[in-house]
Amino acid sequence: MASAGGKRISLTKSNSSNKNDGIISRVSRSSIVIKGKQAASDATYVGKKLAKSTGKAAWIVATTFLVLGLPLIIVMDREQQLNEIDLQQASLLGAPPSAAIAPQK
């Protein structure tokens, strides 16, 4: 190890008191590092909970769309096709197109 003014500086743990502990072990026990580790742990916990909740919400939205939205889209498309067929038949028969569009009472 290196010596500085007759004192020995060590980067590893020593069997003696905290004065002779390595710099890495002293820094890792500092309050700033401990608080940083705790904040990182808390952020990880919140992130996992958020991801789990977001996944559940996405599942609910997707299944609701498949059950309610998709059939509605299919029915609207069929209705549009029927309207187009009615307009084509009306034009072939010579009726004015507005009569085919006008609602029946």
C-alpha positions, 0 to 999 in steps of 0.5 A: 500500500501507499504511505503518506507521511509515515501513515498507511492508507488502505482501501480494504477493511482492517481488523482495527477500529473505524479509523483504519477502515478503507475509504470505500467501506466508510463511504458506503456507511455514510448517511447520504449513501444509505439514504440514496439506497433507500430512495432507490429501493422505494423508487423500484417498489413504486415502479413495480406497483405502477407497472402492475397496475398499468398492466391490469388497466390495459387488460381491462381496457383491451377486453372491454374494447373486444367485448363492446367496441368491436361488435359495434364497429362491425355493425356500423360497417354492415349498416354503411354497406347496406346504405351504399347498396340501397343508394346503388339500387335506387340509382339503377331504378332511376329514383333520385338519390335524395329519396333513398337517403331521406328517413322513412316515417 
